Amino acid sequence: MTSTNFRSEGMSFCEEDDENAPVAPLGITDVPEPEAPRTAPIATRQAAPPVRNIPRSIRTLHHTTNYKNALIVMPPRDIWDPIQQIRTVWDPAYVRWMPHINIIWPFPPPPHHADAIDALVKNGFDSIKPFDICFKEFGVFHNKQSVLFLNPEEPGRGGGLQAVRDVGEKTFPSAASSQKFQPHLTVGKMAKHKIKQVADSIDWKKMTFTVKELYIISRPDDVTPFKVVGTVPLMGK
């Protein structure tokens, strides 16, 4: 697959393009929505090498993960407004989730958060440098519903999002997916035929911010909104 950009009425869409896939309205190629993280390690994936000097209780943390906890990238609150103005109208998860890019979901619950942070640091988080993210273009996943999302771009050499994801999968194999990691910040879900109308109605201005830490979020049940309960700093030099 190759990455392509599509512009319509001043809006930009960035998607994975498959030469054999049918072309959707607006000239956007259908992209299947990333599958939910699996509850067990993927047998076909190459197992991560064992990490020395980490207690067995930490190495097996991935068995405790659940979908009421996640490790995310979250934009600074002072730039939320333009994102939330879209989400309040089009994202049914607006109340339950803050603006976010999922890195690891599921994630261990609160009793194991300290051990989880320790494991992430020992598996390589302490070597990852802070990095910049730019939200300039929108992308679309097509499944039962179309998902409109902000496509995170990394100026310069990039690789920060993939680096934190790699450490996360190494630490918590239950979060691994057979599909390529496609970081995104969801801003809406809607029927496919509404995508052009919604996109044309958004006057989006590029925003850039620095990711200095990742956030652990949690909730006690499937109704209560997620709350930030911890942070994992990026300490690379």
C-alpha positions as CSV (number, residue, x, y, z in Angstrom):
1,M,0.0,0.0,0.0
2,T,1.0,3.6,-0.6
3,S,-0.1,6.8,1.0
4,T,-2.0,9.3,-1.0
5,N,-3.6,12.7,-0.4
6,F,-6.9,13.9,-1.7
7,R,-8.1,17.5,-1.7
8,S,-11.7,18.6,-2.0
9,E,-13.1,22.1,-1.5
10,G,-10.0,23.1,0.5
11,M,-10.0,19.9,2.6
12,S,-7.2,17.3,2.5
13,F,-7.7,13.6,3.0
14,C,-4.7,11.3,3.6
15,E,-5.4,7.6,3.3
16,E,-3.8,4.2,2.4
17,D,-4.3,3.6,-1.3
18,D,-4.7,0.0,-2.6
19,E,-4.5,-0.3,-6.3
20,N,-7.0,-3.1,-6.3
21,A,-9.5,-1.5,-4.0
22,P,-12.7,0.1,-5.5
23,V,-12.7,3.8,-5.7
24,A,-15.2,5.4,-3.3
25,P,-17.0,8.7,-3.8
26,L,-14.8,11.8,-3.7
27,G,-12.0,9.7,-5.2
28,I,-11.1,8.4,-1.7
29,T,-10.0,4.8,-1.7
30,D,-11.8,2.6,0.9
31,V,-9.6,1.9,3.9
32,P,-10.8,-0.7,6.4
33,E,-11.0,0.6,9.9
34,P,-8.2,-0.7,12.1
35,E,-9.3,-3.9,13.9
36,A,-9.7,-3.8,17.7
37,P,-6.7,-4.9,19.6
38,R,-6.7,-8.6,20.2
39,T,-6.9,-10.2,23.7
40,A,-4.0,-12.5,23.1
41,P,-0.6,-12.2,21.4
42,I,-0.7,-12.7,17.6
43,A,0.8,-16.1,16.8
44,T,2.1,-15.0,13.4
45,R,4.0,-12.0,14.8
46,Q,7.6,-12.4,15.7
47,A,7.9,-12.5,19.4
48,A,9.8,-9.6,21.0
49,P,13.1,-10.7,22.5
50,P,13.0,-11.1,26.3
51,V,14.0,-8.1,28.3
52,R,16.5,-8.8,31.1
53,N,16.4,-7.6,34.7
54,I,12.6,-7.1,34.6
55,P,10.7,-9.0,37.3
56,R,8.4,-11.8,36.0
57,S,5.4,-10.0,37.5
58,I,6.1,-7.1,35.2
59,R,6.8,-9.2,32.1
60,T,3.4,-10.9,32.4
61,L,1.5,-7.6,32.9
62,H,-0.1,-7.9,29.5
63,H,-2.4,-10.7,30.9
64,T,-4.1,-8.0,33.1
65,T,-5.0,-5.6,30.4
66,N,-8.6,-4.5,29.8
67,Y,-10.5,-2.0,27.6
68,K,-11.3,0.4,30.5
69,N,-7.7,1.5,30.4
70,A,-5.5,3.0,27.7
71,L,-2.1,4.7,27.0
72,I,-2.6,7.6,24.7
73,V,-1.2,10.7,23.1
74,M,-3.3,13.7,24.0
75,P,-3.0,17.2,22.6
76,P,-2.6,20.1,25.1
77,R,-5.9,21.3,26.4
78,D,-5.3,24.8,25.2
79,I,-5.7,23.6,21.6
80,W,-8.7,21.4,22.1
81,D,-11.4,23.8,21.1
82,P,-11.2,23.4,17.2
83,I,-11.1,19.6,17.7
84,Q,-14.0,19.5,20.1
85,Q,-16.1,21.8,17.9
86,I,-16.1,19.0,15.3
87,R,-16.4,16.1,17.8
88,T,-19.4,17.5,19.6
89,V,-21.4,17.3,16.4
90,W,-20.0,14.2,14.7
91,D,-18.3,11.9,17.3
92,P,-20.6,9.7,19.4
93,A,-17.7,9.0,21.7
94,Y,-17.2,12.7,22.5
95,V,-18.3,12.4,26.1
96,R,-16.5,9.2,26.9
97,W,-13.1,10.0,25.3
98,M,-11.0,13.1,25.3
99,P,-9.2,14.0,22.0
100,H,-6.6,11.3,21.7
101,I,-4.4,9.0,19.6
102,N,-4.5,5.5,21.0
103,I,-1.1,3.9,21.5
104,I,-1.9,0.9,23.7
105,W,-5.5,-0.2,24.2
106,P,-6.2,-2.4,26.2
107,F,-3.9,-1.4,29.1
108,P,-3.5,-2.7,32.7
109,P,-5.9,-1.4,35.3
110,P,-5.0,1.0,38.1
111,P,-3.6,-1.5,40.6
112,H,-0.9,-2.3,38.0
113,H,-0.2,1.2,36.6
114,A,3.1,1.7,38.5
115,D,4.4,-1.6,37.3
116,A,3.2,-0.8,33.8
117,I,5.1,2.5,33.7
118,D,8.2,0.7,35.1
119,A,8.0,-1.9,32.4
120,L,7.6,0.7,29.6
121,V,10.6,2.6,30.8
122,K,12.7,-0.5,31.1
123,N,11.6,-1.6,27.6
124,G,12.8,1.6,26.0
125,F,10.6,4.6,26.8
126,D,13.6,6.2,28.6
127,S,15.4,6.5,25.2
128,I,12.5,8.1,23.2
129,K,12.9,11.8,22.7
130,P,9.9,14.2,22.7
131,F,8.6,14.7,19.2
132,D,6.3,17.1,17.3
133,I,2.9,16.3,15.8
134,C,1.2,18.4,13.2
135,F,-2.6,18.0,12.4
136,K,-2.8,19.4,8.9
137,E,-5.0,17.0,7.0
138,F,-8.0,14.7,7.5
139,G,-8.2,11.1,6.7
140,V,-11.1,8.6,6.3
141,F,-11.6,5.0,7.3
142,H,-14.5,3.2,5.6
143,N,-16.2,0.3,7.3
144,K,-19.8,0.0,8.4
145,Q,-19.5,3.7,9.2
146,S,-17.1,6.2,7.8
147,V,-14.6,7.5,10.3
148,L,-13.2,11.0,9.8
149,F,-10.0,11.6,11.6
150,L,-7.1,14.0,12.0
151,N,-4.0,12.5,10.4
152,P,-0.9,13.1,12.7
153,E,2.2,14.1,10.7
154,E,5.7,14.3,12.3
155,P,7.9,17.1,10.9
156,G,11.5,16.2,10.2
157,R,12.6,12.6,10.4
158,G,9.5,11.5,12.4
159,G,9.1,8.1,13.9
160,G,8.1,9.1,17.4
161,L,4.6,7.6,17.2
162,Q,5.9,4.3,15.8
163,A,8.6,4.2,18.5
164,V,6.2,4.5,21.4
165,R,3.9,2.0,19.7
166,D,6.8,-0.5,19.3
167,V,7.7,-0.3,23.0
168,G,4.1,-0.6,23.9
169,E,3.6,-3.8,21.8
170,K,6.8,-5.2,23.2
171,T,5.6,-4.6,26.8
172,F,2.0,-5.6,26.2
173,P,1.6,-8.1,23.4
174,S,-2.1,-8.3,23.9
175,A,-2.3,-4.9,22.3
176,A,-0.6,-6.1,19.1
177,S,-2.6,-6.1,15.8
178,S,-2.1,-7.9,12.6
179,Q,-2.7,-4.6,10.7
180,K,-0.2,-1.8,10.2
181,F,-0.3,0.8,13.0
182,Q,-2.3,3.7,11.7
183,P,-2.2,6.5,14.3
184,H,-5.2,8.8,14.1
185,L,-7.4,11.2,16.2
186,T,-11.1,10.4,15.5
187,V,-13.3,13.5,15.1
188,G,-16.4,11.9,13.7
189,K,-18.3,8.8,12.5
190,M,-21.0,9.0,9.9
191,A,-22.5,7.4,6.8
192,K,-20.2,7.4,3.8
193,H,-22.4,9.7,1.7
194,K,-22.1,12.4,4.3
195,I,-18.2,12.6,4.2
196,K,-18.0,15.3,1.5
197,Q,-20.7,17.5,3.1
198,V,-19.0,17.3,6.5
199,A,-15.5,17.9,5.2
200,D,-16.6,20.9,3.1
201,S,-18.2,22.4,6.2
202,I,-15.0,22.4,8.3
203,D,-12.7,25.4,8.2
204,W,-9.6,23.6,9.6
205,K,-6.4,25.5,10.6
206,K,-3.1,23.5,11.0
207,M,-2.0,22.9,14.5
208,T,1.3,21.6,15.9
209,F,2.3,20.5,19.4
210,T,5.1,18.7,21.1
211,V,4.6,15.3,22.7
212,K,6.6,15.3,25.9
213,E,4.7,12.6,27.7
214,L,2.0,10.0,27.2
215,Y,-1.1,9.7,29.3
216,I,-2.7,6.7,31.1
217,I,-6.5,7.0,31.1
218,S,-9.0,4.9,33.0
219,R,-12.6,4.5,33.8
220,P,-14.5,2.2,36.2
221,D,-17.2,1.0,33.8
222,D,-18.5,1.4,30.2
223,V,-20.5,4.5,30.9
224,T,-18.2,6.8,32.9
225,P,-15.9,9.0,30.8
226,F,-12.2,8.3,30.8
227,K,-10.0,10.4,33.1
228,V,-6.2,10.9,33.1
229,V,-4.7,9.0,36.0
230,G,-1.0,9.0,35.2
231,T,1.7,10.1,32.8
232,V,4.7,8.4,31.2
233,P,7.4,11.0,30.3
234,L,9.6,10.8,27.2
235,M,13.1,11.2,28.6
236,G,15.4,10.6,25.7
237,K,18.1,13.1,25.0
